[in-house]
């Protein structure tokens, strides 16, 4: 029996139902922000990672990679002693000379629950119950994905040549420009619970995060992309602060919107959130956002000088509260 069936009755939730899609540190920042404005949070997490502890568990057991799911669960841990303790525990990474070296304990815990419950969704619900996570964490699909990209200029001595690069780690670190991006299997289906959450949401948030390896994979799952398009939710894109070395080197803030519109011209947004000091051209950003139907909300959402290149969850929370308030 899923723990959600035990805890849901009698619990009254308030606030907007929000689905955040992404992976890694960008999604974690969004979730930490959302905890401050609503208690109806669902994280939908990409499952294409093939490196590190996640890649090793994926290869050995044939499971979806647990690392980004673990990070989302950690971000939803409470600010009390219980939550802070469990956040440290599941994020703990072993250092040794043996086979456990580099594994995060949370990855092992999630994998164990997948092997002892009915599957990925129930296993994640049990981990969330143990952590008293303030939201639900779901995979985008229950099939491990491989990212495949066609890269122009991968070899700087042959700048016009296009080569195929496969794998999340390889694509994330590739030089050159991503011309095409796809996932394998191409017919992967969205996790039913993830699709349902999107269709029932008041708001859907994409980003921030690695554009081609954390954000775009969600839109490459056809029925998940269609669910986002069909949803009546307010749709928000949080633009990355800086280009990511490799996959988006040279990308401006508005280039993300132009890339999105070029690949999926039917995809519409309501709001584009960007940091005031990380926009090269406000006019260009507004024009590219308008092509998707969105308005631009400029705000100071970056950490100060102590955490350069990262979003500040508290500042993001103020922006999300403002946007969700506009819906109300």
Secondary structure, DSSP 8 states (H G I E B T S, - for coil): --HHHHHSTT----S-EEEEEE-HHHHHHHHHHHTTT-SEEEEEE-----SHHHHHHHHHH-----HHHHHHHHHTS-SSHHHHHHHHHHH-B--SSSTTTT-BHHHHHHHHHHHHSSSHHHHHHHHHHHHT-SSEEEES-SS--EEEEEEETSSTTSTT-EEEEESHHHHHT--SEEEEEEEESTT----HHHHHHHHH-SEEEE-SS-IIIIIHHHHTSHHHHHHHHH--SEEEEE--SS--TTTTTT--HHHHHHHHHHH-TT---SEEEEEGGG-S-HHHHHHHHHTTT-EEEEE--B--GGGTT-B-HHHHHHHHHHHHHHH-
